[in-house]
Amino acid sequence: FLVTLSACMDDNEKKVKHYKRALEYIKIADEKAAVIELKNAIQLDAKYADARYQLGLLHLKSGDLRAAFDELQHARAVAAHDDVLHDHFTGARADDRSRNAR
């Protein structure tokens, strides 16, 4: 049991490390490297909503609307249990509705 717990913690640390590297690459506008790091993080945890959200934004920025939609949908589905991301998605929809009402 202890070995399994240790291995899980290692994967968690690895996914966070990939995610943080991706954010650094995003800051310096190296989107290709950021995408690789985000995919590595997602490979370690398919339910990593933050990584999926950032990957969706990068796909959106690059014009790959289908991939962006897929990743943002995955992030939203997982974010139902993540208060921060859930608030972001619900807030974004409320903002869109208010803009469309004008």
Residue pairs with C-beta under 8 A, 6 or more apart in sequence:
11 44
11 45
12 44
12 45
14 41
14 44
15 40
15 41
15 44
15 45
15 48
15 51
16 41
18 37
18 38
18 40
18 41
18 44
18 51
19 37
19 38
19 41
19 48
19 50
19 51
19 54
21 33
21 37
22 33
22 34
22 35
22 37
22 38
22 41
22 51
22 54
23 34
23 54
25 31
25 33
25 34
25 37
26 34
26 54
26 58
31 58
31 61
31 62
34 54
34 58
35 55
35 58
38 51
38 52
38 54
38 55
38 58
39 55
41 48
41 51
42 48
42 51
42 52
42 55
45 51
47 78
48 78
49 74
49 75
49 78
49 79
49 82
49 85
50 75
50 85
52 71
52 72
52 74
52 75
52 78
53 71
53 72
53 75
53 79
53 85
53 88
55 71
56 67
56 68
56 69
56 70
56 71
56 72
56 74
56 75
57 68
57 72
59 65
59 67
59 68
59 71
60 68
60 72
75 85
75 89
76 85
76 89
78 85
79 85
79 86
79 88
79 89
80 86
